[in-house]
Each structure stands twice: as C-alpha cells, then as structure tokens.
Amino acid sequence: PGLRPIRSPRGIPVLGHTPHIPSTNPVAYFGELSRQFPEGIFSMDIAGQENVFVYDPDLVTEICDETRFGKPILPPLSHVRDYAGAGLFTAHDDEEAWGMAHRVLLPAFSQRAMKRYFGQMLEIAQNLVGKWEREQGQLVNVTDDYTRLTLDTIALSGFGHRFDSFRDEELHPFLTALLQALVESMRRSQELPMMTKLRKSDDRTYRENIRLMRELVEAVIKERRQGTSGGEDDLLGLMLAAVDPDTGRPLADDNVRDQVLTFLIAGHETTSGLLSFATYSLLRNPQVLAQAYAEVDRMLPGDTVPDYDTITKLDVIPRVLEETLRLWAPIPQIMKAPLQDTLIGGHYHLKQGTKTNLLMFPLHTHPKAWERPLEFDIDRWLPDNRAQHHPHAYKPFGNGRRACIGRQFALTEARLALALVLQKFKFSDVTDYRMDVREALTRKPGDFEVVVRPRHERE
Ligand code: HEM
C-alpha cells in the first residue's frame, strides 16, 4: 500500500545508465541529475549494479539510522581495499579489525591529543608561510601547497616521519602514485570487470603504484621500529604498542601497515581540499575575507605566533570552514545500505544491501533545510542559527560510528593554517580563476593559482 517506484533517468536497454556517466567528475553529474528528481531520491543502473541516490533531508535521516543502515564496502571502496586493506576507512562494519583499530586509536583523536600535535602542525604551517614568502609576487598553486602542508602534517604528527615536501619543486612520488590509484579505483567502479581485465597495462601501472605506496609505508614503520622517529603516543606508537581492551590483542602487523596507508590518504586529501575551497570562497566573498582578516588582526596581532588556546577561541575562521564544507564537501558522496529489506519515506522500497549513496551537495543545498542555499553565508553557523538547522542536512564528516575519526585533527590543522596564512598574506586572483573541480574519490579545485604578497612589508 502506498508503494512508489524510485524514478530513474532514461537509460539504454541492457547497458543501463553506464554509457551516460562521464569518466571525469561522475558525482558532479549525479548532482546535476538530482535536479530532475525533486522528491530527493532516484536510481540508476551502473555497471550492472543498482545505485540509489538520496538527498532529501528526511530520507537522509532514515538512511543515517544505524539500526537500519550500515556502510557497505562496494565499488569504488572495494577497489580502494586493494591498497588500504582492512584499514579503518575500507573495513567492513562487522570486521574484527575495524573495532580493534577504532578502540585503539580513539584516544589519539581526543581534544587533548590535538594539543599534543599542535607544535608539529605549527612547524609545518610555518614551512608553508616560508615558501610563500620566498615566492611573493609570483603565482603559487594553492591546492598543491595545501597538499604539501596536509601530507607533511599527518606524516609528522601521526608517524614522526618527515616528507619535507616544501623543499621540492615536484610533489612527492607518493602523491602521484596515490592519485593514479584513486582514479583507477573510480574507473573500475564504473565498468564491468571484463573491461578492467582487458586494460592490462593500466593494471600493471596500478600494481606498481600500490607497490610504491606500500614500500613507503614499510619504510615509515621500520624507522619507528629502529627507534629513529617520533614518540609512543602518536598514531603509530599506539598501533604498535596498545592492546585492544576487548580482544586483549594488539593490531596485526599487516593491519598496522594498512592503517598507516589509510591515514596517509584520509589524513591529507580532504583537508587540503577544504583549505583550497575555503581560500577560493574567501576570494569570492570579500566581506567575509575582511571579517577573517579582522579576526586574525585582533587575535594574532603583528607576528604573534599562534598557540593552541588562541586557535580554539577563533570564531570567524571556523565558520568559514563550516560553510566551505557545506558548499564544497571534499567527500562528495558516502555509501550506505539497508541491513534488511525496508521502506524509506513510507513509500520507497529498498532491498537489503542496495547501494544507497548520500549526495552531499544536493543535501547541503536542499531547499527544505537551507535558505538561500547557494549563498556563502557564515552567519548560518552562529549558535542561534545553528540551533534551527535540520538535524540531518549536513554530513561533511559522514555519519554515526563510521563518521570521520580525524574531524578534530582536520579542523585544528585547517584553522591554524588559515589563521597563519591570513595573518601573513594577501591574495590577488590575477588569472580570474574559474572553479574547475577535479574528482578522485575526494574533490579539489584543479589548477587554482593566485599571486601571494605579504600584508605587512618588512623594514
Ligand atoms: C572517514 C570526511 C579529514 C581519517 C571519513 C568520512 C568522511 C570524512 C565523510 C566517512 C566516509 C564514509 O562514510 O565512507 C573528512 C573530511 C576531512 C577529513 C571532510 C577534512 C576536512 C580526516 C583526517 C583524518 C581522517 C585529517 C586522519 C587524521 C578518517 C578515517 C575515516 C574517515 C580513518 C574512517 C573512519 C571509520 O570508518 O572508522 N572522513 N575527513 N579524516 N576519516 Fe575523514
């Protein structure tokens, strides 16, 4: 009674919707399609698999109910497992390794732990400032430099390893290998396995990239075992020493390897995207930029070196980041699946295990939940306004127990970096940059270049 079909865009017999899906920026394409389905749900057949897309805030409320929906490891995540293994991000909900690592690592992500990492976060942020001071008056690639920042930060504070990315002209080979592997994982999720098998040389490159990433990780772990890096209470220290309270066992060696790679990936890709989109949004919204400058001039006058307490007291910069995550969520979709056959919205039938994608941008701009949805308005995040928000219309860090474990880490790092950059620099958008989003599991602006100049001339 009252059952309604989940509508689909027009497909092609036998091939379904696969031929329509662009190989670049597929999630942006799903977002465009969402406008044809104001009911907030639609479905497509991709590479022989039913994909449901959901973005109505009330339907999202239902798929975020963890008694009814879990996180399935289906393509592309099942392909990411080729290199991230049973790391936290790609482990199955009921896999023992997930619970063990989650319990062992939670203390490393507490608010107190952030204070411990702060010195290292500051050191790397100052390396970024140093590079931009050397390159003042020149075009800098903002996204590449934020990628250097976030990669160096997670490697140093998580594992005591120094990438020293700001010394090199080229990005680290790890990053090239990772990007190619992520793109390949995405591509595999949009084609039949038969097609993947035919692309033999791509497969060789893929394996080569995985080998390169794993070798780097093994070297990082070896450094620690030989006692030449870092301390006992960082991520790696905990993983090597801590015993899981529930099982009484430590993490297996190959699981530690998979976690280190997972954190090197999850710990930098998204935060560099966030910082890039935030910088872009500030350039496009001069009144907000002026508020942010006023805040750093008040809280960090002159060349004051930020300390942890000052960063926790910022107000404008955190709201800039929250609004950036609404309009430019670096992870553009997450996957859920019903644990049993179920009805959502009282009308739409979903079979157990159906791949149900939550589309961030259509949710984060849904007219049911957001006024003037496309406007970059940081006042949405003032306490009184925040209290009025729909409870499930904002999910940049995911949902429930599978939500981002690194949220505080990312926000502390991004607040500090943005505060320091705004204390020191002004930007000129001399190329009149137009947003050119690049998706590779996460999304970032492509070729985003601006000229940086010091705000305060030195004597
Ligand atoms: C999970 C977003 C930064 C580590 C997630 C998920 C999202 C997310 C949406 C859930 C994915 C899913 O449901 O499949 C972000 C954003 C970040 C960020 C937007 C930055 C702005 C970080 C950082 C770290 C990190 C800095 C590590 C230091 C992880 C891990 C998971 C995760 C390990 C998997 C958690 C689990 O399933 O147990 N993140 N993340 N993330 N994130 Fe983040």
Residues whose N, C-alpha, C, O or C-beta is under 5 A from the ligand:
A	BS01	HEM	L88 F89 F263 A266 G267 T270 T271 L274 P330 I331 I334 K395 P396 F397 G398 R401 R402 A403 C404 I405 G406 F409 A410
